Amino acid sequence: MIIAQPRAGYTLPVFACAAALAALHWLHQKQPLDAVPVDLIEPPETVNIPIEQVAGIREGMALAIARSQPGDNLDLTRNTPIWALVEWGESQQTEQVRLVGGEGIGRLLNADGKAAIYVYAQRLIQENLKRQLAPEEKIQVTLILPEGRKLAERTSNAAFGVVEGLSLLGTTGISQPLSSPGQLEAFREELQHKVSQLNNNQQPPNDLLPITHYPTLVFCVGENGLDLAQQLGINPEQLIKTANWLGPMLVEAGLQQVPAILLFGYHGKLIKLAGGIFHTHHHLADGRMEILTAHCAKLGLPTSVLQEVFASTTAEAALKYLRDLDATSGSHWVDQVYGVIASTIDARSQDYIRKHSEQDVRVGCVLFDRDRQIITRSKTGAALLSQLC
């Protein structure tokens, strides 16, 4: 059977940049464009991005609209319009291109409400627009996501301190289809390759290094986990990005006879495994508050506390509530609750692998919060982490 390769698309900053370029062209030429070339910078290639509409608003101001196309991905920004309102800058403006986050662009709580326009998006827009400006010209670019505030309610943005809209996030212009079946096959191939490489490089065991040290793999759902794992000193060759395909990737690890896996991720994702949810994309299943509340009840927390936890809007909000409760009452509920959750994640993951691959794999987990601070390590997770680091 031939598996169709997943179709890549472009990240949201690319469409924001395209809209800004089209609006700037209107200011210069008073002509609409059907498409504009955008230098992605990362990777170093230029692509043509369709433009949906362009119009002059008043003298010295123009608006252009592009529409997000992220490729074969379960991306909630698919077909989302992004507007760029471009106007000539004022004489006292210091920067040549000033970026402003308008309606639907998220705000960073830990940065005094600054617009959630991250480094790659800023660089992409700045570099592409400056090439179209004369040295004496200055512009202000206001980016608007009309549907951003509504779409943000379906994300975990608030857990990472982004409120009131979506962020312009990413480190590249290419949107990899991480949630498409074709991408799962690519992940499986990467896992197989890394197992092969680690086995080939395996050194004979000694009294200090058990044979199970190799080839332990570290599963990270997303970029936050990958980055933090490397900061802790874990060998990149042992890191595997799984996106939301945790179940199939655990089974593949079993089939490849990997002796041990460390699940390293944000608690709001990995907590789903404690409830038997092994595909963690929010389009398919959630249950985080139910799982957390059930574990709180198992430990005997008061009914009033269970009600507060269950009513929390996000896993991060529930964690904060429990931390505040510990601080005021002298209890240690966070350590106890998350300790039980971590143990449950290990047990259910091992059972899942055994059921679908008939292999016994040692599984441990490490859970971190939105500030990328580790909340808990399971007993196995702590042992694996000490070996890996």
N, C-alpha and C positions, 0 to 999 in steps of 0.2 A: 504494500500500500504506500502510495506517495503522499506525504504530508505537505500541504501547502505552507510555504514559508510565511510567517506573520508579516504584515505590512506595517512598516514604521511610519510615523507621522512627525509632527513638529510640536515642540513644547509651547506653552502659552506665551512666553516672552517673544517668540518669533512672530506671532500674529500681532502682538502689541506693537512691535517694531515696524512691521509692514504697514499697519494702519497709520502710524506716525509718519512714515516716509511718504505715503500717499497724500496725507494732509499737507505736509511741507511742500510737496510738488505743486499742490493747488495754490499755495501762497506765492510760489515763484511763477507758475505758468498759467494759473486759472483754468487748468484742464484736469479732468478726472482720469484716473488710470484703472485699467482692469486688473492689473497685476504689477507687483514691484519685485525687483531682485533684492534679496536680503543676504548679506554675508553672515553666516552662522558663527563664524570665529571658532567655535568649538562644535563640531569639527570644522576644519578650514575649507569650507565649500560655500558656494553661492546658490541659492534656490529661489525660484519664482513663487511668490505667494499671492493667491487671488485676493482682490479687493472687492468688497460687496457694494459699497457706496462711498461717494465723496461729495462734499458740498461746502461751499463757502457759508459761514455763519454771519459774518459781518466783515467789514474791511479789516484785514490783518488777522483774521481768525478763520480756520477751516476745520472740518470734522471728517474723519474717514472711519470706515467700519470694515474689519476683517472678521472671519469666523473660524473658530478653532477646529482643527482636524488632526487629532492625535494618533491616527492610524488604527490598527487592529488592537484595540485596547478597551477595557472596561473603564473608560475615563469619563467622569461626569461632566467634563468641560466640552465634550463632543458637541459640535455645532453651536457652541456658545459665542455670541457676538462680543467683540471687544472693540471699544471706541477709543480713538485718539483725537483729542482736541488740541490743535497746535496753534499758537499765537505768537506774534513777535514779542520778544522780551522787552522789559522796561530798561531805561538807560542805567539805572542803579543796580541791575542784575549782575552778579559777579560771575556766575558760570555761563558758558555758552549755551548749554542745553540743561534746562532745569526740569526735573521730573517731579510730577505731582500725582499722588494717588487720589483718584476721584471716587465716586460711588461704586461700591462693589469690590474695591481693592481693600484687602484686609489691613488691619492696624496691629502693630506689634506692642503688646502690653508691656514687655520688658524693655522697650525703647521709647517710652513716653509717647506712644501712639503713632510713631513713625510708620509711613506706608510700607507694607510688606512687599517691597520690590527688592529682590535679593541681588547679589553681586553680579551673577551672569547676566540677568535681565538689564541691569544698569549699564554694564559694559557693552552689551549687544546694541542697546538703543543709542547710547552715547556715541559709539564709534561709527555706526551706520549713518546717523544724522549729521554728525560733524563733517563728514565727507561731502555733504550736500550744502553746507553753509559757507558763505564768504567769511573771512576772518572777523569782519566787523559785525556780522549778524548774530543775534541772540534770539532764542526761542524758549517758550515754556510749553511743555507737553503734559497734558492732563490725561491720564489713562482711566478709563471707565469700563466696568463690567456690569452692565445693567442687571444681569441675573446673578451676580456674584454673592450678594448677601443671602439670597435664597439657597443657592447651591452650597454655601459654606455650612448650612445647617446639616448637610448630609456628610460632612467630613469630620475628621478629628482635629481640625485646625485649632479649635479653642483649647484643646489639650496641650498644644505646643505654643500657646500664647498669641495666636492670631485670631482676631475677632472682627466682626462686621463685614467680612468678605473673604475672597480667595487671595492667595499669595501668588506673586510672579516668581516661581521657584524653579530651580533646575541648574545644572552645571553644563548643559549642552543644549543645542538646538534640536536634536533628534529625540523624539518621544518613542522609546522602545516599548513594544507591545508586551509588557510584563504579564498581562493577564490573559493573553490569548493562548490557545492550546499549542500553537507552534512554538511559542516562547518556552512553554514547559519542556518541550523536546530539547530546546537549546540548553535549558538549565540541567536537564538530565545528562546531556553530553558533556557539559562542563564538569559535573560531579564525577562522571566516569573517568574523565581525563585526569582530574586531580587525584582521584584514588589511585590510578595507575602510576602517576608521577610520584606520589608519596610512597607507594609500595616499592618502587624502583630505587628511591633514595633512602629507604629504611636501613638504619644501622642495627647491628646485632644488639640485643638487649644486654644490659648489665644490671648490677644490683641496685643501682639508683634509678634506672629508667625502665619501667615495665614495658613489655611488648605492646600493651594496649595504648601506649602513648601515641603510636602511629597506627593508622592514619586517622586520628580524631579529626572530625570536621566540625566547623562552627557554622550553623545556619543563622543567617541574618535576613529578616524580612525586607528591610529597606536600607537606605543610605545612612541613616542615623546609627543603626547597629554596626554597619561595616566600618564607619569612621571611628566610632568609640572603641570597637574591638581592636583596631589597629593602634589607637592611642594607648591601649593597655599593653601593647606589645605582642599581640597574637600574629603569627606568621600569615601574611596575606594568602599564601598558597593553601592554607587550611580554611579559608573563608569561602562560603558559598552564599550567594544571594538567591533567596527563594521566592521573592515577592510573596504573593498570597497562596502559593502552591505548597504549603507545608506538608499536607498529607501525602501527595504523590512523591515529594522529595524524600520524606522519611522512608517510604516504602522502597524507593530506588536505592537509598543508602543500605537498607536491609538486603536487597538483592545483590548489591556490590560487596556485601559482607564487611561493611564498615564496623569496626568494633565499638566506636563511641561517637556520640553527637552531642554538642553543646548548643542548645537553643538560646540565642542571645538577642533580646529584643525588647521593644516597648511593651509595658505591661498591658496596655489597652488592646494590643494585638494578641499576645501570647496567652492572655487569660481565657481566650476562646477555647484553647486546647483543653483546659481544665473542664470544659463542658462538652467535650467530644466533638467540637467544631474544628475540622482540619482543613477547610478552605476558608481563609480568614477575610476574604473581600466582603465589604459591607453590603454589596449588592446581593449577596447570597445568604448571609446569616449574621446575626449580631449576638444577642444574649449576654452581653458583658455584665449588665447590672444584675440580671438574674443569677448568673454564676457567682458574682462577688457576694451578693446577698445570701445565697445558699451557703457559702463557706463561712460567712459571718454567723449565720444561724447555727451552723454545725458547732461553732465554738462557744455558743451560748450568749452572744451579744443581746442586750435588751431589745425589746420590740421597737421602741422608739428609735433606736439606732438603726435597726434594720430598715425601718420606713424611710429614714433619711438617706441611707445608702441606695435603696432601690429607686428613690425619686431623683437621684443625682443625674445631671444631664450628660455627664461624661465620666469615664473611668478615672480621669485625672481629678475631677471634682470630688468624686467619692474618696479617693486617696487623700486629698486635702482635708476632707471632713474627718476622716479617721485620724489623721495626724494631729489636727486641732484637738480632737477628743483626747488623744494621748497626752498632749501638752497640758490640757486643763485638768485632767482627772488622774494623771500619773499612771495610766494604763499602758499596755504595750500591744494594743490590738493590731497595729500595722505589721509588726514583726510576726505575730501569731497568725493572722489571717493570710498574709502573703507567703508565710512559710508553708502553710497547708496548701495554698494554691500551687506553689512551686512543686511540692511533692506530688500533687495530683497531676500536674502537667507531665512530670517525668513518667509516672505510672501509666497514664493513658497513652502517652506517645509510645512507650515500649510495647504496650498491649496492641496498639494500632499496627506497629511494624510487624509484630509476631503474627497477628491475624492475617495480614495481607502478603507477607513474604516468607513466613515460617522461619524467621531468623530472630535471634536474640541480640539486641543492640542496647548498649548502655546509653541512657539518655539523661542529661542534666540540663538545667536552665538557669539563666541569669536574666532578671527583669529590671529595667530602668524606667525612670519617670521622664516627664517632658523636658526637664533640665539636664537630662542624660546622666543623672545620678542613680547609681545602683540601689534599688529598693531591697532586693533579696537575692540570695543564691540558694538553690536547693543543695542538699548534702552532696549529691553527685556533681551538680554544677560547680560547687566550690572546689571539689577535688580536680575536676577537669580544667577549670580556669587556672588553678595553681600550676598544673602541668604545662598548659599552653603558654602561660606567661613566664 
